[in-house]
Amino acid sequence: MRPLGLLAISILAAGVAGCKATPPAKFETKSVVFAKHHIFIGNKKQKNPLPDTVQTRADGKEAFTHYCVACHGMDGQNTGVPFVDHLSPPVPSLASPDVQQYTDGQLKWILDNGIWPSGMPGSKGTLSDDELWSIVTFLRHLPPAGSQGTPEMYNH
């Protein structure tokens, strides 16, 4: 190999070896959160047409149990999900202020469309509007962290 080629490979290898991902700065985090809440996530003014009743919450918990627990855990706070600490971007706790500050319409929009490029899939066409709205109601009344145990799929 020519000396110039070796030099180029050495520089490239040194550059890659010196790369290290670091957590974003406070300004970067605040900028992205602002953009998500005010620019990228739609339906900010849409209201949940379902009443906030014990039955609606139970229906939401049922739908959540079938479609959401693999990543968010039984309690919506990632409890019992073995891989949650290894994902990038991280799976948020649905009880976090960042998530809870979304309007009901925005939460429904996220459930419909997902969040790209994260692992959050959209459910439009898979779940009915009533199922999605009941999940939104459930998200507003999450149980305490750890109180629901580990999802059954991770108990084997």
N, C-alpha and C positions, 0 to 999 in steps of 0.2 A: 504494500500500500504506500502511496506517496506520503511524504511528510506533511503536506498541506491537508490531506484527508485525515491523517491521524490527529492533527491539531484540531480540525473541525469536530471530529468525534469526541476528543477529549474535552473540548469546551462545552459541547452539548451534554455530555455525561455529567460534567461538573455542575452545569446549570440545573439539570433535572434532579441531581442528588441534593442540591441546595434548596429545592422547592419545598415549602412546607405550608400547608393550609392552616390558617389561623382563624379564630372566630371573628366575625365581622365587628367593626367598631360600633359604638353606640349610635353614631350618626347614621351609619349604613342601615342598622336595624330599624331605627325610627323612620327612615325614609321608605324602606320597603313596607313596613306596617302601614304607614300613611297611604302609600300607593295602593295597597291591597284594599284598604277600607274605603278609599275615596275615588279610585280610578278603575281598578281591574275587576272587582267583584260587583256584579250588577244587582238589580232588583232591590236597591236600598229602601225604597218606599213601599214595596209590596207587603201587605199584611197577611198574617196567618188566618185563613178562613175557618179553621177548626177552633172550637172552644177549648180553653185550658181547663180540662176536667180530669178526674182520676182515670176515666176510661181512655181519654186521648193520650194521657201519659203512658198508660199500660200498653196501648196499641203502638205507641212510639218505641217503648222499650222492647216489645216483641219484634218489630221491624228492625230495630237497631241490633238485636241479638242475632238475627239471621244474616245481616249484611255488613255490619260495621265492627264487630268484636274482634275479628282476626287482627286488626291493626290498632284499634282503640281500646281494647279490653272491655270487660263487662260493665265497668263503671265509667267508661269514656275517658279515663285518665291513664291509659296504657298499662294498667295493672295486669300482670301475668302474661304479657306479650314478650316472649323470649328474645326477639330480634330488635325490639324497639330502640335500643341504645346504639344500634349499628347502622341505622338508616340516615341517609343524607339526601334531602333535608330531613330533619327529625320530625317524627309524628307528634303533633302538638297535643297537649292535654286539652280536652274539649271543655274543661272547667276553667281554663286559663282566661285571664282578662282579655287577651288578644282575641280569642274565639268568642267569648261571651259579649264582646262589644259589637259584633256584627248584628245587624238587624235581622229579624226573622226572614225577611225577603232575601237578604244576602246569604243566610245559611241555606235556604232552599235553593238558591242559585248555585251554591257550591255543591250541594247534593246532586242537583241536576247535571251540572257541567264538569265537576271535578276541578282539580287545580293542577294545571300543567306547569312545569314538568315534574311535579312531585308524584308520589304514588297514589294520590287521591283520585279514584276513578269517578266518572260521572255515572249517575243512575237513571238518567232520563230514558224512558222506554223499558226499563227493568222494573222499577218501582212505580206504583201509582202516585198521583199527586197527594192523595189522602195519606198514604204511607209516609211519603216524604215530609209532609206537614206535621204528622204525628211525631216523627223523629225530631223535628225542630222543637216541638213542645217538650219532648223527653230531654233534649239537650239543655233546656232551661231549668231542669229539675234533676240534675245528675245526682246519683247517690254518693256518699262519701268515698273517697279513694280507698281502694282495697276492700270495701265492704261486700263486693259481689264475687270475690274469688277470681280464680283463673278461668279463662274460657275453656270449655270442655275439650276443644280440639288440642289443647296443649297439656292435657292431663294424662296422655297415653305414653 
